[in-house]
């Protein structure tokens, strides 16, 4: 019977015939719905025809119009079924606590897949109790962290193997890719790093002068600004800026290439993704971070000199000459030694998170965020370690 004139038939006591809403016939075998009362008083719902998306609206309206509980859903007369049709059958069976009978192999497979998805959703919802949710979350986090450490070790191994291969065969070094990454990481970052460091130098000098002025020691603003800029804040703030700017770009670029299967295509044609994508970015970051850190330190000192000439009446040139006297050379070396380490951490974190992208574009955003957060966290932890280490060796 066509979907436009479908009706429900049955024994005594059943409701009036059920009419499908009008819908043009767009596929063969339009569905039919029959409700039949059995000898034991239970009601069997018999579905026939094609339960496909083309007839979904009509079938859905008919199923929602059932006025009596159904004990069984009989699919013996169903000629075709797709995911939408299987979902309608499963929903009806769940609402009436009914048994699905005489389903063919395709229908059973679709119903089983839908049942598995629903079971997983119910399991996830069942973990909402605080007593069980918090320990489960902690356990998943620890397990995920351990898996991440293992993956990172494997990634570092691949990077070392690729590095030794290039050292044995220097002609394989991708010079153009390296120069391009140097431009992106270093040259294009000059403006933002310089402006940020200049303003930080102004803040350090101004706030330091306010406190030192209480003791008549505002001349030591030069010492404060110079040593902080060259030893700590210059390279540290530069690493944080590069992590947010270049580290996120590394993760997003490589992650997008993973989604579009470009990385797999490179492996197929015999090109190592680590050698082609990761090594140029890591090398560029390690080369440019010391230079950017020194540049940022100089910009911070210039900012401190400018604000001091206005608020402390210390001439600009005198401030710069005083910096040469009060900042020991090992402060400059401390900052320069930190640069390559911070650059390697930022680049490795970004590339590693990009290589872990799986599935969809949402994963790219999540991995990009993780790359920035992890890089900044590791850089700050290492900076604290360096501060303790250099103080122990006498470079204070």
Secondary structure as GFF3:
##gff-version 3
##sequence-region A 1 396
A	DSSP	three_ten_helix	3	5	.	.	.	ID=ss1
A	DSSP	beta_strand	32	37	.	.	.	ID=ss2
A	DSSP	beta_strand	43	51	.	.	.	ID=ss3
A	DSSP	three_ten_helix	53	55	.	.	.	ID=ss4
A	DSSP	alpha_helix	56	64	.	.	.	ID=ss5
A	DSSP	beta_strand	72	81	.	.	.	ID=ss6
A	DSSP	alpha_helix	83	96	.	.	.	ID=ss7
A	DSSP	beta_strand	99	101	.	.	.	ID=ss8
A	DSSP	alpha_helix	105	126	.	.	.	ID=ss9
A	DSSP	alpha_helix	130	168	.	.	.	ID=ss10
A	DSSP	three_ten_helix	170	172	.	.	.	ID=ss11
A	DSSP	alpha_helix	175	185	.	.	.	ID=ss12
A	DSSP	three_ten_helix	187	189	.	.	.	ID=ss13
A	DSSP	alpha_helix	190	212	.	.	.	ID=ss14
A	DSSP	three_ten_helix	213	215	.	.	.	ID=ss15
A	DSSP	three_ten_helix	218	220	.	.	.	ID=ss16
A	DSSP	alpha_helix	221	228	.	.	.	ID=ss17
A	DSSP	pi_helix	229	233	.	.	.	ID=ss18
A	DSSP	alpha_helix	234	242	.	.	.	ID=ss19
A	DSSP	pi_helix	243	247	.	.	.	ID=ss20
A	DSSP	alpha_helix	248	259	.	.	.	ID=ss21
A	DSSP	alpha_helix	262	268	.	.	.	ID=ss22
A	DSSP	alpha_helix	273	273	.	.	.	ID=ss23
A	DSSP	pi_helix	274	278	.	.	.	ID=ss24
A	DSSP	alpha_helix	279	311	.	.	.	ID=ss25
A	DSSP	alpha_helix	316	326	.	.	.	ID=ss26
A	DSSP	alpha_helix	329	355	.	.	.	ID=ss27
A	DSSP	alpha_helix	361	392	.	.	.	ID=ss28
###
